[in-house]
Amino acid sequence: MTKPDSRDERYRIGAVARLTGVPPVTLRAWERRYGAVQTEREEGKARMYSREDVERLTLIKRLVDLGNAISTVATLSHAELTRRVHRDSAQVAAQSAASGKSGPLLRVAAMGVALPVRLRDGAAESIGLDVAVAEASPAAFAAACRQARPDLLLLEYPTLHTDTVQEIADLLATSRATRAVVVFGFARKPVVASLLERHPVTALRAPVGLPELQLACQAIPALGSLPRAAGKEDEARSPESAGEPVPPVRFSPAELERFSASSSTVACECPRHLAELVMALSAFETYSAQCIDLSPQDAELHGWLYRETGRARAIMEAALERIARHDGLI
């Protein structure tokens, strides 16, 4: 089977919420009450959004963040929305400059799967940011930052752990950025506390809206103590050493996002649910692998959780692969 034309891509409401930063309940209200978009229905049930709908909702969200009432912008054309965004963004920037509250755009480097996407097409500029680097992999990100010399790092992680704290420290040192904003999903409290205490970092638990991100970028985090060199106690033991090897990962985060966002020929939402299950299991698998305390008993428990979660993830990946092949996505 051939892949569907990208122009015919359709997105379910969960994917649209992640891309635009608008909660599903708000998306439904904007459509029902204000006619912001006219979505299609798959089998008369699930809302399906086009790429044009996503672009339109992104512009509307930006105008609402700039202080416009949804009722005044919901029915504007795409061209009118674009002009209004440029006009209002310029006005806000001029007012801020006149009041002395802000200077030029803050030069940032963004790393992650979803965060760089949300900062495209002028969204970054609307909250005072100039995105100089946008990468998904830490290696590519670090290489790009050496040249870009950003003022601030925007880092997105599904999980935070001891090794992540060191990676963030290394990225700060490599880029020479003065601070970082870290958006994360899962984490133990001691790890977050260590990150905030040892490094100039603001930590936000996902999901995060653009206004919240703007405030975090403008804030100056307190730094408790200077970074110390990682010792033997910080080295996580490999959970694979205590049992059978964990099945390798079949899909990248970007592929899972694409599967979740794509429409399906199956008369249900199983493809989306499977993709989201795999994403959740992958995040918890990583969390378990690196969430190992000094206690041998805890290390053994987390090693077991890691292996069992990996096996569960592999089962769900096999099911997702079958659905994806049925729909011609791979």
N, C-alpha and C positions, 0 to 999 in steps of 0.2 A: 504494500500500500504506500502511497505517496503522502508526504507531509502536507497538512493544510496550508494554504497561502496565509502568510503572516497578516495580510490585510483583513482576513476573515476571522482573526482570533477573537474569541469571546472570553470574558473574565467573570467569574462568580464574585459575589459580594465580598467574601473574605479576602480575596486577592486585591480587589479594588480598595478595601479599607486599608490594607498594608501599603499599597502604592501611594494613596492620597493622604493618609493620616486621618481620614474621616471614619468614625465608628460606624458599623453596619446600621445601627438604629437611626443614626443621623442621616445616612444615605437614603434609607427608606422614607424618612420624613421629608427630605428635600425633594424626592420624586413625587410622593403622594400629595404633599401640601402645596408645593411651590412649582412643580413641573420642571425641575432643574434638568432632568434627562427623561427620555422615554425608553425604558429598557424593554428588551424582548424577554419572553418567558420560555424556558425549556420544558417541554411537555406540560405547559400550563402551570408550572410550579416555580422553579428557581429563576431568579432574576439573572439575566446575562447582559454584561456591559461590553460595548465595543471599545476599541482603542480610542476612538474619538470621544466616547463618553468619559473615559478615564482622564483624557487631556482636559476636557471641559470641567469636570469636577475638581481637578487640580487647580485650575484658574479660579473657580468659584471659592474654593477653600482659601486660596491666597487672599482674595478680596475680603472674605469674612474675617480672616486674621488681621487684615489691615483696618478693620473697624466698620465695614459695610454690613448692613442688615441683609440676611439671605433673601428676604422678600424683594429687595431692590436690585439684585444682581442675578437671580435664578434664571430668568428668561432672556437675558441678553444673548446676542449671537456670539459665536466664537471670536470674531474680529472685535466686537465691542468689549468683550471680556479682556482680550489681550491689551487693547488700548487703555482700558480702565486700570489694569494691573500696572502697566508702565507709568501711567499718570499718578496713581495713588502711591506707588512705591517711591517715585521721585519726590512727591510732596512730603512724605514721611521722612525721607532722607534729608530734604532741605530743612524741615522743621527741627530735626534732631541736630543738624549742623548749626543752625541758628541759635539753638538753646545751649549749645556746647555739650550736649549729652553724648555725642558719639563722633568719631572721626571717620576715616575712610573704611572701606570694607575690610573685615578681618580675613587674612589669608589663611585658609585651612586646608588640611589634607584628610580625606575621608576614606576609611577602610571598612569593607563589609559587603554583604550581598544586597540587602535592601536599602540601607541608608544612603549610599551614593545615588541610587535611582531616585529617591525622594527629593534629592537636592538638585535635580536636573531642571532645565527649562526655566531658569529664573527664580526657582523656589529659594535657592541659597541667597541670592541677592536681596530678596524680599525680607530676609531676617538678618541682613548685614554681613553676609559671608561671601567670600570669593574662593571657590573650590579650585585649588591648584592641582590637586591629585585626587583621583578616585579609582581605587583598586580593590580587588576582592582578596588577593593572597598577601600574607604578611611579607613575603620575600619581594614581590613586585612593588609593594607599597613602600618598603624600606628603601629600595633602589631609587624609586621616583622621588622620595622625600629628600634624598641627598642633594638633588638638583634644585628642587622647588623651594626649600628653606621656608616651610610654613610657620606661621605664628602659633597655630593651634592644631592639635590632632583630634579628629572625630573617629572613634574606634567602636565598631560594632562586634560583639561577641555573643554567641548563643549561651556560652557558659564562662564563668570566671573561676580560676583555680590558681594554685601557687605558681605554676609555670607561666600563666598568663600575666601575672604581676611582673615577672621578670621580663617577659616579652614587651610589655608596655614601657618598662624602664629603658629597655634597649632601643625601642622606637623613638622615645623622647630624646635619648642621647644621640642617635643617628641623625634624626631630623633637625636637632637643635631647637625644637619647638619649646616654648616656655611652659606649656601645660597641655592637658588632654581632657576631652569629654568622652567618657566610656558608657556606651549603651549596652546593657547585658540582659540575658534571660534568667538563667539559673546561677546561683552562687551561694556559698556558705558565708555566714556573717563574719567569721574571722578573716576570710580572704578579702572581703570588701573592706573591712576595717584596716587590714594591712595595706591595701592599695591606697586608701585615703590618707593613712598616717605617713606613709613613706614617700609618696610622690604627689606632685601638683596636679591632682586629678579630681574632676567632678564625675560621680557615678550616677547613672540614671537607669532604673529598671524599665525594660520595654513592656508595653508600647509607649512611645514618646511622640508627642505632637510637635509641630514646628515652633509654636510659641514657647513651649517648655525648653526645647533645644536652644532657642535664641537666648533665653535667660541663662541657661547653663554656660553658653559660650561667652556671655558677657561677665559672668561671675568670676571672681578670683578665689580659687579654693585655698583653704588653709593647709599649710604643710607642717606636719608635726615634727618629723625628724628627718635627717638625711638618709638616703638609701644606704643599706649595708650590703656587703657582698653576700651572695647566696652561699649558705653552708651546707653541710651534709644533711642537716635536718630538713632542708627544703627539697631534696631530691625525691621525687615520687617513684615508688617501686612499680615495675611493670605488672599490671594485673594479669597479663597473659602467662606469666611464669608459673602461676599456681594451677593451671588447667589447660584444656585444649585451646588451640588458637581460635580467635574470634573470626567469623566470616568477614571477608573484605567488603568494604562499602561499594555498592553498585552505582549509586547516583550522587552527583554533586549537589550542593545546595541550590545552585542556579537551575539545574534540571528539575529538582523537586518543585521549585517555585513555578516553573513553566508548566509542569504537569498539573499542579493545583489550579493554575489560572486558565488552562485550556478547557474549552467545551468538549463534551464527550458524546459519542453515539450511544452509550449505554443509558438506558432509561432510568437513571438514578444519579446520585452524587458520589458513588463509590470511588471514582478516580481521585476526586478532591480529598475525600476522607482518608484514602490510603496514603496519598502524598503527605498529608498533615500528620498521620500516624507515624510515618517513617521519619519525618522531620523531628517530631517530639521524641521518638525513641533514640534517634541519633544524638540529639542534644543531651538526653539523660545518660546515654552510653558514655559520651565524652565526660560528662559531669562525674559519673561513677568512677571512671578510670583515673581521674586526677583528684578525686575527693577522698584521699587516703590520709588518715590521721597517723600520729606517731604510734598509737596503740596497735600491736600486732593483730588483735582481735578485730579492730575496725578495718585494718588493711585487708584482712581476709574477707570480711563481709563485702567491702566495696569491690574487691576483685571478683567475687561471686556475682554481684549485681551487674558488673560490667559484662561478664561473659554471658549471663542469661539475657540481658538486654540486647546484646549483639546478636544472639540467636533469634530473638523475637524480631529484631530489625530485619534480619536476612529473610525471614518468612514473609514479612510484609512487603519487602522489596520484590520478592518473587511474584507475589500477587499483583503488585503495581506494574511490574514489567509486562505481565500478561495483558493487563488492561491497556497499557500504553501501546503495545504492539497491535492490539485489536483496533485502536483508534488511529494508528499510523503516526504516532508521535515519536517513535524510534524505529 
